[in-house]
Amino acid sequence: MPTDSKQTIHPRTGMDVDAFREDIKQHLQYTLAKDQYVSTEWDHYHSVVMTVMDRLHDRWIDTQQGYYQQKSKRVYYLSMEYLIGRLLDNMLVNLGLQDVAAEAIEGLGLDYDELRETEVDAGLGNGGLGRLAACFLDSMATLGVPAIGYGIRYDYGIFDQDIEDGWQIEKPDLWLEYGYPWSIVRPRKKYKVQFYGETNASKDKEGRMHFDWVNTHKVNALAYDTPIPGYRNEVVNTLRLWKATSDEGFDLKSFNQGEYIDAVRNNLLEENISRVLYPNDKVFKGQELRLKQEYFLVSASLQDAMQRFKKQFDDLRKIPDQMAVQCNDTHPNLAIPELMRVLMDEEGLEWGPAWDIVTQTTNYTNHTLMPEALEQWPISLMANLLPRHTQIIREIDRRFLNTIEVAGSGEEGDKKDRMRIISNEMNARVRMGNLGIVGARKVNGVSELHSNLMKKTIFRDFARQFPEKFTNVTNGITPRRWLRQCNRALADLISDRIGDDWITQLDQLRRIEQFSEDEEFQDSVRQIKLANKKRLAAYIKKERGVSVDPHSIFDIQIKRIHEYKRQLMALMHAITLYNRLKSNPGADIEPRTLLFAGKAAPGYTMAKLHIKLINNVAEIVNNDPDVSDTLRVLFLPDYSVSLAEKMIPAADLSEQISTAGMEASGTGNMKFALNGALTIGTLDGANIEIREQVRPENIFIFGMTVDDIEHKRREGYEPKEIYDSDEELKQVIDQIHEGYFSPEDPDLFHPITNALLNEGDYFMVLADYRSYVEKQAEVERVYKKKDEWCRKAIINIANMGHFSSDRSIRDYCERIWDVEVD
């Protein structure tokens, strides 16, 4: 290729603007075979991705070789979900190339902001579980932890959400429609995963029992790798996703006989395993395909991990020294019987040594306190799909039950039934949470409150039997994506004052608290917040056709739609404000824009009805000239990581109002506070630790505690008494019930009001309503005092260091994985 004196000779490794620009041009022409006349926005984006990948490959290879040469202990992070969002900005930030890339792209006559909007969010998760896993991947790479994230490459991700006539409509998430240039397929990295069949038992010459899993149906797991770079440290880890492919190939005989459908039918059925991501539901529902997916992930991942181990080591006893398997929630807990099967049936170990290895290698993170949300698989389903694993689980259960000490009759007499892995009932079920605890080295909750409640409630018997197993690792968020990337202006302001070490040492943010009353710094923070609000307002105008006032309070609740997260209570407050304005148009109410976003599981009827109610209330409020200058209500459809990156930097008020004791941790609460929003919330999940860090006067806490709720339930909670005694609340409930917000169908929202008044108000919406409304009045009073509000916002930003996912990963390394980090 001819060059001139200004051109970099090796554009594919160059980190300067000229090299980056030249590489984009090369990829457009020689990788994609396009020119300026026929190339599309996607082609330009694709060329930029290839240019970034060029700069990752050497680092990626060197990192993996380094782990191998140093015989590093590997962390194998197993998760059914990874919400990694768009990767272009994230890759460029971590490589230190964001400004270089922007200049190179602009130099080609392209718009950097438009180009990055071309990327689609990877459809690999439902919500918090997947977003947490994505943050952990970033932190493990940034800290240089030798880790691989394992998941499934779903063809269809979490559904795309449309709103039609106020109702949620689910549409396929075609995130792979144009391919995914951030991943590399590994055609030779393929493992066979077995299902069905039966087990044959036989004795060898020494009289030892041996089990063979035979007549199985096999599916291939094909690896797709995505690089995960650390922040400016030359480390590149791997996210390996498995795609299901047929083991049998093409049925040529059927095809030659003209039976085309028969020829491909089996292939299609096998590929269904990685076809679609299961949406979260309010209650776990056992379905064979979901169980197949979970075993598919576990089997392929452990085969991969064992192959890597056996390349370097012959002594299986070294497995706990070289492997730490982390199960993110109950979904991958089949790793316990699977590793037992591999060690006994394939490697020839006796039960005792195999169990010692398993219980020193696997770990389990619990994410829920709600028993109904813990997976329980029918033993009949398990036995049919995974007969050998069922045998192993039965034996684990038998041996474990023999270790349980029972004091006698009464409550303690039921101890074995509570603790057993296979439930003692007619239609017995495998309790995956119990299996995880019995087989794990460590079990952790995800906030101090959650970990303590876990030991006191759902797993109290286990905590007494295995106190050494239980620990806490409070969740965290990566400051690279959730401040440096999504709120560049604020990040630059912070770096101007204290340098940029905070990007990898978030505790450094404490140094900006000294500027909390500095007028110049306050003014800069206010201007950045206003600019972010204007950007979000422009997006809302473009996408929804609704004008919102950037100077109003941006009051935002974004999370999965669920009754315990209580979007309903935030909406009821909006209706209360609406009623006050209607009865007194001159009321001194601070202008407010209430924004909701989130998806309801397709089968969760009540959650979908809540979305409908939000949209119906918005329709009336936003079109009422008496109130529309003061109050706006909006539901933004199709919530995603990318939408969160627009909403979080713009928020003034962060709604974290779950029923106390029901939110394990939360990470949205951390993201909002890091970006200068103040929190209104209950003492639930990580809100408690946020209050400790920012101090009680800088957070708006309301409502009942866990103990309060337990007491109220014991004493007999009567929501109708609250309804009858609170005129504003009664008016809101009556309006919903009598069809004020659904005149075309007055009975539409009766299920909501019945749940509140006649079915016990399980989520304590009415019980906390007045406390919430009063705390919102305090929010208004503080917001009117611009300097005081800004001072509190700066204090929140300054004290978010504890909530870095880097700290979380350090805790995992120290408390669970036994992996050293600098």
PEWO-V546692 format. One record per backbone hydrogen bond with DSSP energy under -1.0 kcal/mol. NH is the residue of the N-H (numbers start at 1). CO is the residue of the C=O. E is the energy in kcal/mol with one decimal. If there is no record, write none. Layout:
BEGIN
[[NH/CO/E] [NH/CO/E]]
END
This chain:
BEGIN
[[7/4/-1.5] [13/10/-1.6] [14/10/-1.1] [20/16/-2.2] [21/17/-2.8] [22/18/-2.4] [23/19/-2.2] [24/20/-1.9] [25/21/-1.9] [26/22/-2.4] [27/23/-2.6] [28/24/-2.3] [29/25/-2.0] [30/26/-3.5] [31/27/-1.5] [32/27/-2.3] [34/28/-2.7] [39/35/-1.8] [44/40/-2.1] [45/41/-2.5] [46/42/-3.2] [47/43/-2.3] [48/44/-2.0] [49/45/-2.5] [50/46/-2.4] [51/47/-1.7] [52/48/-2.3] [53/49/-2.9] [54/50/-2.0] [56/53/-1.2] [57/53/-1.9] [60/56/-2.9] [61/57/-2.8] [62/58/-2.7] [63/59/-2.4] [64/60/-2.1] [65/61/-2.5] [66/62/-2.4] [67/63/-2.2] [68/64/-1.9] [69/65/-3.0] [70/66/-2.2] [72/67/-2.3] [74/322/-2.7] [75/146/-2.8] [76/324/-3.2] [77/148/-2.5] [78/326/-2.8] [79/150/-2.1] [82/124/-2.1] [83/130/-1.7] [84/82/-1.2] [91/87/-3.1] [92/88/-2.4] [93/89/-2.9] [94/90/-2.2] [95/91/-1.9] [97/92/-3.1] [101/97/-3.2] [102/98/-2.3] [103/99/-2.2] [104/100/-2.5] [105/101/-2.8] [106/102/-2.5] [107/103/-2.1] [108/105/-1.0] [109/106/-2.0] [110/105/-1.9] [115/111/-2.5] [116/112/-2.3] [117/113/-1.2] [118/115/-1.2] [124/122/-1.9] [131/127/-2.3] [132/128/-2.6] [133/129/-1.9] [134/130/-1.9] [135/131/-2.0] [136/132/-2.5] [137/133/-2.1] [138/134/-1.8] [139/135/-2.3] [140/136/-2.9] [141/137/-1.9] [142/138/-2.2] [143/139/-2.5] [145/140/-2.8] [147/145/-1.3] [148/75/-2.4] [149/238/-2.3] [150/77/-3.1] [151/240/-1.9] [153/242/-2.4] [154/152/-1.4] [155/274/-2.0] [156/275/-2.6] [157/173/-1.2] [160/171/-2.9] [162/169/-2.8] [164/167/-2.4] [167/164/-2.1] [169/162/-3.1] [171/160/-2.6] [174/172/-1.0] [175/173/-1.3] [177/174/-1.8] [179/176/-1.7] [183/180/-1.9] [184/225/-2.5] [186/223/-2.9] [189/186/-1.9] [190/188/-1.3] [191/221/-1.9] [193/219/-3.5] [195/217/-1.8] [196/385/-2.5] [198/214/-2.0] [200/212/-2.7] [202/210/-2.5] [204/208/-2.3] [207/204/-2.0] [210/202/-3.6] [212/200/-2.7] [214/198/-2.9] [217/195/-3.0] [219/193/-2.6] [220/245/-2.5] [221/191/-2.9] [222/243/-3.0] [223/189/-1.9] [224/241/-2.3] [225/184/-2.8] [226/239/-2.3] [228/237/-2.8] [230/235/-2.9] [232/94/-3.3] [237/228/-2.8] [239/226/-2.5] [240/149/-3.1] [241/224/-3.0] [242/151/-2.1] [243/222/-2.5] [245/220/-2.3] [251/263/-1.1] [252/250/-1.6] [255/251/-2.0] [256/252/-2.9] [257/253/-1.3] [258/255/-2.0] [259/254/-2.6] [260/258/-1.3] [263/259/-1.7] [264/260/-1.2] [265/261/-1.6] [268/264/-2.4] [269/265/-2.2] [270/266/-2.2] [271/267/-2.3] [273/270/-1.5] [274/271/-1.0] [275/272/-1.6] [277/156/-2.0] [284/372/-1.5] [291/287/-1.9] [292/288/-2.6] [293/289/-2.4] [294/290/-2.2] [295/291/-2.4] [296/292/-2.9] [297/293/-2.4] [298/294/-2.1] [299/295/-3.4] [300/296/-2.0] [301/297/-2.1] [302/298/-2.6] [303/299/-2.3] [304/300/-2.1] [305/301/-2.5] [306/302/-2.9] [307/303/-2.4] [308/304/-2.0] [309/305/-2.3] [310/306/-2.8] [311/307/-1.0] [312/309/-1.5] [313/309/-2.0] [318/315/-2.1] [319/316/-1.9] [322/318/-1.1] [322/319/-1.2] [323/319/-2.4] [324/74/-2.2] [325/361/-2.5] [326/76/-2.8] [327/363/-2.8] [328/78/-2.7] [329/327/-1.3] [329/365/-1.3] [333/330/-2.4] [335/332/-2.3] [336/333/-1.7] [338/334/-2.3] [339/335/-2.4] [340/336/-1.8] [341/337/-2.5] [342/338/-2.5] [343/339/-2.4] [344/340/-2.4] [345/341/-2.6] [346/342/-1.1] [347/342/-1.5] [349/343/-2.7] [354/350/-2.0] [355/351/-3.1] [356/352/-2.2] [357/353/-1.9] [358/354/-2.6] [359/355/-2.6] [361/358/-1.2] [362/358/-2.3] [363/325/-2.0] [364/442/-2.3] [365/327/-2.6] [366/444/-2.4] [373/370/-2.1] [374/371/-1.4] [377/430/-2.1] [379/428/-2.6] [382/378/-2.4] [383/379/-2.8] [384/380/-1.6] [385/381/-2.3] [386/382/-3.3] [390/386/-2.1] [391/387/-1.7] [392/388/-2.0] [393/389/-3.0] [394/390/-2.4] [395/391/-2.1] [396/392/-2.6] [397/393/-2.7] [398/394/-2.6] [399/395/-2.5] [400/396/-2.5] [401/397/-2.7] [402/398/-1.3] [403/400/-1.9] [414/411/-1.2] [415/412/-1.9] [418/414/-2.0] [419/415/-2.1] [420/416/-2.2] [423/429/-2.8] [425/423/-1.3] [428/426/-1.1] [430/377/-3.7] [431/421/-3.4] [432/375/-1.9] [435/431/-2.3] [436/432/-2.1] [437/433/-1.9] [438/434/-2.5] [439/435/-2.3] [440/436/-1.0] [441/362/-3.5] [443/469/-2.7] [444/364/-2.0] [445/471/-1.5] [451/447/-3.0] [452/448/-2.1] [453/449/-2.9] [454/450/-2.7] [455/451/-1.4] [456/452/-1.2] [457/453/-2.6] [459/454/-2.1] [460/457/-1.6] [463/459/-2.4] [464/460/-1.6] [465/461/-1.8] [466/462/-3.6] [469/466/-1.8] [471/443/-2.3] [473/445/-2.0] [475/446/-2.4] [477/803/-2.5] [482/478/-2.3] [484/479/-2.5] [485/480/-2.2] [486/481/-1.6] [487/483/-1.9] [491/487/-2.4] [492/488/-2.8] [493/489/-2.1] [494/490/-2.4] [495/491/-2.5] [496/492/-2.3] [497/493/-1.2] [498/494/-2.6] [499/495/-2.2] [503/500/-1.4] [504/501/-1.5] [505/501/-1.6] [508/505/-2.7] [509/506/-2.0] [510/507/-1.9] [511/508/-2.1] [512/509/-2.3] [513/510/-1.4] [515/512/-1.9] [516/513/-1.9] [518/515/-1.4] [522/518/-3.1] [523/519/-2.5] [524/520/-2.0] [525/521/-2.5] [526/522/-2.7] [527/523/-2.4] [528/524/-2.2] [529/525/-2.4] [530/526/-2.6] [531/527/-2.3] [532/528/-2.2] [533/529/-2.2] [534/530/-2.4] [535/531/-2.0] [536/532/-2.0] [537/533/-2.6] [538/534/-2.3] [539/535/-2.0] [540/536/-2.7] [541/537/-2.5] [542/538/-2.3] [543/539/-3.0] [544/540/-2.9] [545/541/-1.0] [552/549/-1.9] [553/591/-2.8] [555/553/-1.1] [555/593/-2.6] [556/653/-2.5] [557/595/-2.7] [559/597/-1.9] [561/599/-1.7] [570/566/-1.2] [571/567/-2.1] [572/568/-2.5] [573/569/-1.9] [574/570/-1.6] [575/571/-2.3] [576/572/-2.1] [577/573/-2.4] [578/574/-2.4] [579/575/-2.6] [580/576/-2.2] [581/577/-2.4] [582/578/-2.3] [583/579/-2.1] [584/580/-1.7] [587/584/-2.6] [589/587/-2.0] [592/630/-3.1] [593/553/-3.4] [594/632/-3.1] [595/555/-2.8] [596/634/-2.7] [597/557/-1.4] [604/601/-2.4] [605/603/-1.3] [608/604/-2.0] [609/605/-1.9] [610/606/-1.9] [611/607/-1.7] [612/608/-1.9] [613/609/-2.3] [614/610/-2.6] [615/611/-2.3] [616/612/-2.3] [617/613/-2.9] [618/614/-2.5] [619/615/-2.0] [620/616/-1.7] [621/617/-2.9] [622/618/-2.6] [624/621/-1.4] [627/624/-1.7] [628/624/-2.3] [630/627/-2.2] [631/627/-2.8] [632/592/-2.0] [634/594/-2.5] [636/596/-3.0] [644/640/-2.4] [645/641/-2.0] [646/643/-1.0] [647/643/-2.2] [648/644/-2.8] [651/648/-1.1] [652/554/-2.3] [653/554/-2.3] [654/678/-3.1] [655/556/-2.3] [656/680/-2.7] [659/564/-2.0] [662/659/-1.9] [671/667/-2.0] [672/668/-2.6] [673/669/-1.7] [674/670/-2.4] [675/671/-1.1] [676/673/-1.7] [677/672/-2.2] [678/652/-2.7] [680/654/-2.7] [681/700/-2.5] [682/656/-1.5] [684/682/-2.1] [686/665/-2.4] [687/684/-1.9] [690/686/-2.5] [691/687/-2.6] [692/688/-1.7] [693/689/-1.9] [694/690/-3.0] [695/691/-1.9] [698/695/-2.2] [699/696/-1.2] [700/679/-3.1] [702/681/-1.8] [709/705/-2.3] [710/706/-2.4] [711/707/-2.5] [712/708/-2.7] [713/709/-2.6] [714/710/-2.3] [715/711/-2.5] [716/712/-1.1] [721/718/-1.2] [723/719/-2.3] [724/720/-2.7] [725/721/-1.2] [730/726/-2.9] [731/727/-2.3] [732/728/-2.0] [733/729/-2.6] [734/730/-2.6] [735/731/-2.4] [736/732/-2.1] [737/733/-2.7] [738/734/-3.2] [740/735/-2.2] [742/739/-1.0] [745/742/-1.9] [748/745/-2.3] [750/747/-1.9] [753/749/-1.8] [754/750/-3.0] [755/751/-1.7] [756/752/-1.5] [757/753/-2.8] [758/754/-2.1] [759/754/-1.5] [761/755/-2.0] [764/761/-2.4] [768/764/-1.3] [772/768/-2.4] [773/769/-2.7] [774/770/-2.4] [775/771/-2.0] [776/772/-2.3] [777/773/-1.6] [778/774/-1.5] [779/775/-2.0] [780/776/-2.0] [781/777/-2.0] [782/778/-2.3] [783/779/-2.6] [784/780/-1.9] [785/782/-1.1] [786/784/-1.2] [789/785/-2.6] [790/786/-2.4] [791/787/-2.4] [792/788/-2.2] [793/789/-2.3] [794/790/-2.6] [795/791/-2.1] [796/792/-2.2] [797/793/-2.4] [798/794/-2.6] [799/795/-1.2] [800/797/-1.3] [803/800/-1.8] [804/801/-1.5] [805/477/-2.4] [808/804/-1.5] [809/805/-2.7] [810/806/-2.1] [811/807/-2.2] [812/808/-2.4] [813/809/-2.8] [814/810/-2.2] [815/811/-3.4] [816/812/-2.2] [817/812/-3.1] [818/813/-1.0] [819/813/-1.6]]
END
